Amino acid sequence: VLGLPPLGPDGIYVIELSSYQLDITPSPVCDIAVLLNITPDHLDRHGGMDGYVASKRLIMRPKGGSSLGIIGVDDEPCRQMYEALRKGHARRMVPISAERAVEGGVSAAGGRLVDAIAGKPIEIMDLTAIERLPGKHNWQNAAAAYAVTRALGLGIDEVAAGLRSYPGLAHRQELVATVGGIRFVNDSKATNADAAAKALACYDNIYWIAGGKPKEGGLAGLESYYPRIRRAYLIGEAADAFAAQLGQSVAHKKCGTLDKAVTAAAADAGSETAKEPVVLLSPACASFDQYPNFEVRGDHFRKLVQELVARAPNRGAA
C-alpha cells in the first residue's frame, strides 16, 4: 500500500486487508470499511475464534462521524459485532444481508436488491438476471458494493448499470468455457470448505474437482450439498482423507493431479445425461502441495479447459 502513487483529494484506494494484515498493522483507518462475513479460518494463528473475530473487528476502527461501516449480518459473529457497534460508535453502521430484509440497510434476499438505508425499502434490481453474479454470496457482495458506491455519491442507475456489466473475476467462479453443453468453472480461490460451499450452492449436476493441501476439518459442513454432486475427482494430499469423508455419500475418483481430474470429469459429464452439467474446480484446500498459489492452480485449470476447447468437434464453444 505504501508503494501506491499518491492520489488527489478525490482519489480512492480500494484495499483488501486480511486478518493477518489487520492484526499486525495498527495504522490503517478506512473512510468506508466493509466486513462481509466471519467463519472459522486461521485459528492457529489467532489463538482461536475469539482472536480471529477481534482481528477482523479492527477494520471498523472509527475515523470520526463521517466514516461508514458496512457489515454483513448473515452469520452470528458479524451480527453480534454489528449490534455492539451500531449504538454509540463513532462510525455510522449499515447492515447488509442476502437472506432477509434489514432495517436501515441493504438486502438481497432471493436475489432482489433492496435499499432501506433511508428508511422506506426501495427495490433496485433483480440480481438473478446477472450471469456473472451467481449465488447468495454474490448477492451479498452486490449489496455491499451498492452501499459503498451510494455512499460515494453514485446514482442508483449508475450502480445498477455497473452491476449488470460486471465481468467476473479470475479464480472466483470464473466461467472458463462451455464445451458441448458442459460449463467449466474455475473457483480455485475456494481454499477451504466454507468457500467451496458458496460455489456448490450455485449449481446442480456438479462434477466436482476438489483437493490439495487440506485445511482443518476437511469437507466438514458440506454434507447438505452432496445431492448436487454427480461425482467428485480428488487431487493432491487431501485425496485419501476426502475419499474417506465422502464415503458412500458421493461417488468419487482419486485422480491425484489436476490434468487427470479434468480429463475424467469432462468425460463423465459428456457421457451422462445430466441436465446442464458443470465441471467445477472448487478445491476446498490450499494449493501448496502442488502449486505455488491458488492463481497458478486456476491458471492450469484454465489451460486444460482451453485444450479441451481446441480439441472439441464444434469450435464454437463459449
C-alpha positions in Angstrom: 0.0 0.0 0.0 2.8 2.4 0.8 4.1 1.9 -2.7 0.9 3.1 -4.4 1.0 6.5 -6.0 -0.4 9.5 -4.1 -3.9 10.5 -5.2 -5.5 13.8 -5.3 -8.2 14.9 -2.9 -10.9 12.9 -4.8 -8.8 9.8 -5.2 -10.0 6.5 -3.7 -7.9 3.4 -2.8 -9.7 0.1 -2.6 -7.7 -2.2 -0.4 -8.4 -5.8 0.7 -7.0 -6.4 4.2 -6.6 -9.9 5.6 -6.9 -10.7 9.3 -3.1 -11.1 9.3 -2.6 -7.6 8.0 -5.2 -6.1 10.3 -3.6 -7.8 13.2 0.0 -6.5 12.7 -0.7 -3.1 11.2 -2.2 -0.5 13.7 -2.4 2.4 11.3 -5.0 1.7 8.5 -8.2 3.6 9.3 -10.6 3.4 6.4 -13.2 6.0 5.5 -15.5 3.2 4.4 -14.9 -0.2 6.0 -16.6 -3.4 4.8 -16.8 -6.7 6.7 -18.8 -9.4 4.7 -18.7 -12.4 7.0 -16.8 -14.4 9.6 -16.3 -18.1 9.5 -13.6 -20.2 11.2 -10.2 -19.7 9.5 -6.6 -19.1 10.5 -7.5 -20.2 14.0 -4.0 -21.5 14.7 -2.6 -18.0 14.1 -5.2 -16.1 16.1 -5.4 -18.4 19.1 -9.0 -19.4 18.4 -12.2 -17.9 17.2 -12.3 -15.0 19.7 -8.9 -13.9 18.5 -9.9 -14.2 14.8 -13.1 -12.1 15.4 -11.1 -9.5 17.3 -8.7 -9.2 14.4 -11.5 -8.8 11.9 -13.1 -6.2 14.0 -10.0 -4.0 13.7 -11.2 -2.9 10.3 -14.0 -1.0 12.0 -11.7 1.3 13.9 -13.5 4.6 13.9 -12.5 7.6 11.8 -14.9 10.2 13.0 -18.6 10.6 12.5 -18.3 10.7 8.7 -16.8 7.2 8.4 -19.0 4.4 7.4 -19.0 0.7 8.4 -20.8 -1.9 6.4 -21.3 -5.3 8.0 -22.9 -8.5 6.6 -25.3 -9.8 9.3 -25.9 -13.3 8.0 -23.6 -15.0 10.4 -23.6 -14.9 14.2 -20.2 -13.3 14.8 -20.9 -10.4 12.5 -24.5 -10.0 13.9 -23.0 -9.6 17.4 -20.4 -7.2 16.1 -23.0 -5.1 14.3 -25.2 -4.9 17.4 -22.2 -3.9 19.6 -21.1 -1.2 17.2 -24.3 0.4 15.9 -25.0 2.4 19.0 -22.5 4.8 20.4 -19.8 4.0 17.9 -18.1 6.9 16.1 -18.5 5.0 12.8 -22.0 5.1 11.1 -23.1 1.5 10.6 -25.1 0.0 7.7 -26.1 -3.7 7.8 -26.4 -5.8 4.7 -28.0 -9.2 4.2 -28.5 -11.8 1.4 -31.1 -13.6 3.5 -33.6 -11.2 4.8 -34.7 -7.5 4.9 -32.7 -5.3 7.2 -33.8 -2.1 8.8 -31.6 0.8 7.7 -29.5 -1.3 5.4 -29.3 -3.1 2.1 -30.7 -6.6 1.4 -30.7 -9.1 -1.4 -32.9 -11.9 -0.2 -33.9 -14.1 -3.2 -31.7 -12.0 -5.4 -33.8 -8.9 -5.2 -31.6 -5.9 -4.3 -33.5 -3.6 -1.8 -32.2 -0.3 -0.4 -33.7 0.6 3.0 -30.8 2.8 4.2 -33.0 5.9 4.3 -36.0 4.1 5.8 -38.6 3.0 3.3 -37.4 0.0 1.3 -36.8 0.6 -2.4 -36.4 -2.3 -4.8 -33.4 -1.6 -7.0 -32.9 -4.6 -9.3 -33.1 -8.4 -9.9 -29.6 -9.8 -9.3 -30.6 -13.3 -10.5 -30.6 -11.9 -14.1 -26.8 -11.2 -13.9 -25.0 -14.4 -15.1 -21.6 -13.4 -13.5 -23.1 -12.9 -10.0 -24.5 -16.4 -9.2 -25.4 -17.4 -5.7 -26.3 -15.8 -2.4 -22.7 -14.9 -1.5 -22.5 -12.8 -4.7 -25.8 -11.1 -3.8 -24.2 -10.2 -0.5 -21.2 -8.8 -2.4 -23.6 -6.8 -4.6 -25.4 -5.4 -1.6 -22.0 -4.3 -0.1 -20.9 -2.7 -3.4 -24.2 -0.9 -3.6 -23.9 0.5 -0.1 -20.3 1.7 -0.8 -20.9 3.3 -4.1 -24.1 5.1 -3.0 -22.2 6.5 0.0 -19.6 7.8 -2.5 -22.3 9.6 -4.4 -23.1 7.4 -7.4 -26.7 7.4 -8.5 -28.9 4.3 -8.4 -29.0 3.9 -12.1 -25.2 4.1 -12.3 -24.7 1.5 -9.6 -27.3 -0.9 -11.3 -25.5 -0.4 -14.7 -22.2 -1.3 -13.0 -23.5 -4.4 -11.5 -25.1 -5.6 -14.8 -21.8 -5.0 -16.6 -19.7 -6.9 -14.0 -17.4 -9.3 -16.0 -16.4 -11.6 -13.1 -13.0 -12.3 -11.5 -10.4 -14.9 -12.3 -10.5 -17.9 -10.0 -13.8 -16.9 -8.4 -16.5 -18.9 -10.1 -14.9 -17.9 -13.4 -16.8 -19.4 -16.3 -13.8 -20.5 -18.4 -15.7 -22.1 -21.3 -18.8 -24.1 -22.3 -18.0 -27.2 -24.3 -20.7 -29.5 -25.7 -23.1 -28.0 -23.1 -20.7 -28.6 -20.2 -19.7 -25.5 -18.3 -16.2 -25.4 -16.9 -15.9 -23.2 -13.8 -12.7 -22.1 -12.2 -13.2 -21.4 -8.4 -9.6 -22.1 -7.4 -9.8 -19.3 -4.8 -12.0 -21.6 -2.7 -9.2 -22.7 -0.4 -11.5 -24.0 2.4 -14.8 -25.8 2.8 -16.8 -22.7 3.6 -15.6 -21.0 0.4 -16.3 -24.2 -1.7 -19.8 -24.2 -0.2 -20.6 -20.9 -1.9 -19.9 -22.5 -5.3 -21.6 -25.8 -4.6 -24.8 -23.9 -3.7 -24.9 -22.3 -7.2 -25.1 -25.3 -9.5 -26.8 -28.7 -9.9 -25.3 -31.8 -11.6 -21.7 -30.9 -10.5 -18.6 -32.8 -11.5 -16.5 -31.5 -8.6 -12.7 -31.3 -8.6 -11.5 -31.0 -5.0 -8.3 -31.5 -3.0 -4.9 -30.1 -2.4 -3.3 -29.3 0.9 -6.2 -29.7 3.4 -7.4 -27.3 6.0 -8.6 -28.3 9.4 -11.9 -30.1 9.2 -11.6 -31.0 5.6 -15.0 -31.2 4.0 -17.0 -30.8 7.2 -20.1 -28.7 6.7 -20.6 -29.6 3.0 -22.9 -32.5 3.6 -26.0 -30.7 2.6 -24.5 -30.0 -0.9 -23.8 -33.7 -1.6 -27.0 -34.3 -3.6 -25.9 -31.7 -6.1 -22.6 -33.6 -6.8 -22.7 -36.2 -9.5 -19.1 -37.3 -8.9 -16.0 -35.9 -7.1 -12.5 -36.0 -8.6 -9.9 -35.9 -5.8 -6.4 -34.5 -6.2 -3.4 -33.7 -4.0 -2.5 -34.5 -0.4 -6.2 -34.5 0.6 -7.3 -37.2 -1.8 -7.4 -40.1 0.7 -8.9 -38.0 3.5 -11.6 -36.6 1.3 -12.4 -40.0 -0.1 -12.9 -41.2 3.5 -15.1 -38.2 4.3 -17.3 -38.6 1.2 -17.6 -42.3 1.8 -20.7 -43.8 0.2 -22.4 -40.4 0.1 -20.8 -39.1 -3.1 -19.3 -41.2 -6.0 -15.6 -40.3 -6.3 -12.4 -41.0 -8.0 -8.9 -40.4 -6.7 -7.2 -38.7 -9.7 -4.1 -37.3 -8.0 -3.4 -34.5 -10.4 -5.5 -31.7 -11.9 -4.9 -32.8 -15.5 -6.2 -36.3 -14.8 -9.2 -34.9 -12.9 -10.2 -32.5 -15.7 -10.0 -35.3 -18.3 -12.1 -37.7 -16.1 -14.7 -35.1 -15.2 -15.1 -33.9 -18.8 -15.5 -37.5 -20.0 -18.1 -38.3 -17.4 -20.0 -35.1 -17.9 -20.1 -35.7 -21.6 -21.2 -39.3 -21.4 -24.0 -38.9 -18.9 -27.5 -37.4 -19.3 -27.4 -34.8 -16.5 -29.0 -31.5 -17.4 -26.7 -28.5 -17.6 -23.6 -30.3 -16.2 -20.8 -28.2 -14.6 -17.2 -29.3 -14.1 -16.3 -27.2 -11.1 -12.8 -26.7 -9.7 -13.6 -25.6 -6.1 -10.8 -27.4 -4.2 -11.7 -26.6 -0.5 -7.9 -26.8 0.0 -4.8 -24.7 -0.2 -2.7 -25.3 -3.3 0.8 -25.5 -1.8 1.2 -29.3 -2.2 1.2 -29.0 -6.0 1.2 -25.3 -6.9 2.8 -22.1 -5.6 -0.6 -20.5 -5.0 -4.3 -20.7 -6.0 -3.8 -18.5 -9.0 -1.3 -20.9 -10.6 -3.7 -23.7 -9.9 -6.5 -21.8 -11.5 -4.4 -20.9 -14.5 -3.5 -24.6 -15.0 -7.2 -25.5 -14.9 -8.0 -22.7 -17.5 -5.2 -24.0 -19.8 -6.5 -27.6 -19.5 -10.0 -26.4 -20.4 -8.8 -24.4 -23.3 -7.1 -27.5 -24.7 -10.4 -29.3 -24.5 -12.0 -26.4 -26.4 -9.3 -26.7 -29.1 -10.0 -30.4 -29.5 -13.8 -30.1 -29.4 -15.5 -31.0 -32.8 -17.5 -27.8 -32.6 -15.1 -24.9 -32.1 -18.0 -22.6 -31.3 -17.6 -23.2 -27.6 -18.1 -20.1 -25.5 
